[in-house]
């Protein structure tokens, strides 16, 4: 068992994580809060809100352990796609029942790894008004803990001008165990619990930024 999918290159994944830690610092003032809430070992499903392409990169660089994110399939083209696979990222078709990447993620979790999911499915406001069921299914299948992560500041407000080194906040919530019942009803109920926890964390971060 491994904390990365088959075909990944561990040293390249580690280098990419180190690079992700620093590459955006010239453009943004990054504020990470409660990074210690991410367990350093053991299976974890990390769920985060999503309003731009930057959130996955910032979270990937923030983590102090290897991570595998479910990334939209359109990103896996050409050289970029080969690189994403080499550093352990998994392509998934949005809005479809796509079992193969979920099973790859389960193998990572059973190997003690961390899998990142954006339960909104597509980029939106980042307020988590709706959520898909992939994260709940992963938890039910693997028994992983859930860690919510809220981000704000990556998206330029409508009508605003060019921003110079805007403040971007990443807030990590407390990890929690999530019992997931059987069948579709169990998935729906667990998905709503994940959505509420993540939406509450986003609201908490918004209040901190206004204070």
C-alpha positions as CSV (number, residue, x, y, z in Angstrom):
1,X,0.0,0.0,0.0
2,X,1.2,3.5,-0.7
3,X,0.2,7.1,0.1
4,X,0.4,7.9,-3.7
5,X,-1.3,6.3,-6.7
6,X,0.4,3.7,-8.9
7,X,2.6,5.3,-11.5
8,X,3.5,8.3,-9.3
9,X,7.1,9.5,-8.7
10,X,7.5,10.0,-5.0
11,X,10.5,12.3,-5.1
12,X,8.8,14.5,-7.8
13,X,5.7,14.7,-5.6
14,X,7.8,15.9,-2.7
15,X,9.6,18.4,-4.9
16,X,6.3,19.7,-6.3
17,X,4.9,20.2,-2.7
18,X,8.0,22.1,-1.7
19,X,7.7,24.3,-4.9
20,X,4.0,24.9,-4.1
21,X,4.9,26.2,-0.7
22,X,6.9,29.1,-2.2
23,X,5.8,29.8,-5.8
24,X,2.8,32.0,-5.0
25,X,4.4,34.1,-2.2
26,X,5.6,36.9,-4.5
27,X,2.1,37.4,-5.7
28,X,0.0,37.0,-2.5
29,X,0.3,37.6,1.2
30,X,-0.6,34.1,2.4
31,X,-2.0,33.6,5.9
32,X,-2.4,30.0,7.0
33,X,-4.3,29.3,10.2
34,X,-4.4,26.0,12.2
35,X,-2.3,24.0,9.7
36,X,-1.6,21.7,12.7
37,X,-5.2,20.4,12.4
38,X,-4.1,18.2,9.5
39,X,-2.9,14.9,10.9
40,X,0.6,14.0,9.8
41,X,-0.3,10.4,9.4
42,X,-3.3,8.2,8.8
43,X,-6.1,8.3,6.2
44,X,-7.6,11.8,5.7
45,X,-10.2,13.1,3.3
46,X,-9.6,16.9,3.0
47,X,-12.6,18.9,1.8
48,X,-12.2,22.5,0.6
49,X,-14.2,25.3,-1.0
50,X,-13.3,26.3,-4.6
51,X,-13.7,29.6,-6.3
52,X,-10.5,29.7,-8.5
53,X,-7.7,27.5,-9.8
54,X,-5.4,28.7,-7.0
55,X,-7.0,26.9,-4.0
56,X,-5.7,23.4,-5.0
57,X,-2.2,24.8,-5.5
58,X,-2.2,26.7,-2.2
59,X,-3.5,23.8,-0.2
60,X,-1.1,21.4,-1.9
61,X,1.8,23.6,-0.9
62,X,0.5,24.2,2.6
63,X,0.4,20.5,3.6
64,X,3.3,18.9,5.6
65,X,2.6,15.5,4.0
66,X,2.0,14.0,0.6
67,X,-1.5,14.6,-0.8
68,X,-3.5,13.3,-3.7
69,X,-6.2,15.6,-5.2
70,X,-9.1,14.7,-7.4
71,X,-8.6,17.1,-10.4
72,X,-10.9,17.7,-13.3
73,X,-10.0,15.5,-16.3
74,X,-9.6,18.5,-18.6
75,X,-6.4,19.4,-16.8
76,X,-4.7,16.1,-17.8
77,X,-3.6,17.0,-21.3
78,X,-0.2,17.1,-22.8
79,X,2.9,17.7,-20.7
80,X,0.8,19.2,-17.8
81,X,-1.3,16.1,-17.6
82,X,1.8,13.8,-17.5
83,X,3.3,16.0,-14.7
84,X,0.0,15.9,-12.7
85,X,0.0,12.1,-12.8
86,X,3.7,11.9,-11.9
87,X,3.1,14.0,-8.7
88,X,0.2,11.8,-7.8
89,X,-2.9,13.7,-8.8
90,X,-6.0,11.8,-10.1
91,X,-8.2,12.9,-13.0
92,X,-12.0,12.7,-12.5
93,X,-14.9,13.5,-14.8
94,X,-17.1,16.2,-13.3
95,X,-20.8,15.5,-13.0
96,X,-20.5,11.8,-13.8
97,X,-20.3,8.6,-11.8
98,X,-16.6,8.0,-12.3
99,X,-15.6,4.9,-10.2
100,X,-12.0,4.3,-11.4
101,X,-10.5,7.5,-9.8
102,X,-12.5,7.0,-6.6
103,X,-11.1,3.5,-6.3
104,X,-7.6,4.9,-6.9
105,X,-8.3,7.4,-4.1
106,X,-9.5,4.6,-1.8
107,X,-6.3,2.7,-2.3
108,X,-4.4,5.8,-1.3
109,X,-6.5,6.2,1.9
110,X,-6.1,2.5,2.8
111,X,-2.3,3.1,2.4
112,X,-2.6,5.8,5.1
113,X,-2.6,8.7,2.6
114,X,-4.5,12.0,2.3
115,X,-7.0,12.7,-0.5
116,X,-8.2,16.2,-1.3
117,X,-11.7,16.8,-2.7
118,X,-13.6,19.9,-3.7
119,X,-17.2,18.8,-3.0
120,X,-18.7,21.7,-4.9
121,X,-17.5,19.9,-8.0
122,X,-17.0,23.0,-10.1
123,X,-15.6,26.4,-9.4
124,X,-18.3,28.7,-8.0
125,X,-18.6,31.3,-5.3
126,X,-16.8,29.2,-2.8
127,X,-19.7,29.4,-0.4
128,X,-20.5,25.7,-0.6
129,X,-24.2,26.0,-1.3
130,X,-24.2,22.4,-2.7
131,X,-22.0,19.4,-2.6
132,X,-21.4,16.2,-4.5
133,X,-21.2,12.8,-2.8
134,X,-17.7,11.7,-3.6
135,X,-16.1,12.7,-0.3
136,X,-18.8,10.9,1.7
137,X,-18.3,7.8,-0.4
138,X,-14.6,7.9,0.2
139,X,-15.1,8.2,4.0
140,X,-17.6,5.3,4.0
141,X,-15.3,3.1,2.0
142,X,-12.0,3.9,3.9
143,X,-13.0,5.0,7.4
144,X,-10.8,8.2,6.9
145,X,-11.1,11.3,9.1
146,X,-12.5,14.4,7.4
147,X,-10.6,17.7,7.5
148,X,-12.4,20.9,6.2
149,X,-10.3,23.7,4.7
150,X,-11.7,27.2,3.9
151,X,-9.9,29.6,1.6
152,X,-10.7,33.3,0.8
153,X,-9.0,36.0,-1.2
154,X,-8.0,34.2,-4.4
155,X,-10.9,35.6,-6.4
156,X,-10.9,39.3,-7.3
157,X,-14.2,41.0,-6.3
158,X,-16.4,42.0,-9.2
159,X,-15.8,45.6,-10.2
160,X,-12.5,45.9,-8.3
161,X,-9.3,46.9,-10.0
162,X,-5.9,45.2,-10.2
163,X,-4.8,44.1,-6.7
164,X,-1.2,44.2,-5.4
165,X,-0.3,41.2,-3.3
166,X,-3.8,40.6,-1.9
167,X,-4.2,38.8,1.4
168,X,-5.2,35.1,0.9
169,X,-6.4,33.2,3.9
170,X,-6.4,29.5,4.4
171,X,-8.2,28.2,7.6
172,X,-8.0,24.5,8.5
173,X,-10.9,23.2,10.7
174,X,-10.8,20.5,13.3
175,X,-10.6,16.9,11.9
176,X,-13.7,14.8,12.6
177,X,-15.0,11.3,12.2
178,X,-18.0,10.9,10.0
179,X,-20.2,7.8,10.4
180,X,-21.8,7.2,6.9
181,X,-24.9,5.1,6.8
182,X,-25.8,2.5,4.1
183,X,-27.2,3.2,0.7
184,X,-28.0,6.5,-1.1
185,X,-29.7,8.0,2.0
186,X,-26.5,7.4,4.1
187,X,-24.4,9.2,1.4
188,X,-26.9,12.1,1.2
189,X,-27.0,12.6,4.9
190,X,-23.2,12.5,5.3
191,X,-22.7,14.8,2.3
192,X,-24.9,17.3,3.9
193,X,-22.9,17.1,7.1
194,X,-19.7,17.7,5.2
195,X,-21.3,20.6,3.3
196,X,-22.5,22.3,6.5
197,X,-19.2,21.9,8.3
198,X,-17.3,23.4,5.4
199,X,-19.9,26.2,4.9
200,X,-19.6,27.1,8.6
201,X,-15.8,27.2,8.3
202,X,-16.0,29.5,5.3
203,X,-18.4,31.7,7.2
204,X,-16.0,31.8,10.2
205,X,-13.2,32.8,7.9
206,X,-15.3,35.5,6.3
207,X,-16.0,36.9,9.8
208,X,-12.3,36.9,10.7
209,X,-11.4,38.7,7.5
210,X,-14.0,41.4,8.2
211,X,-12.8,41.9,11.8
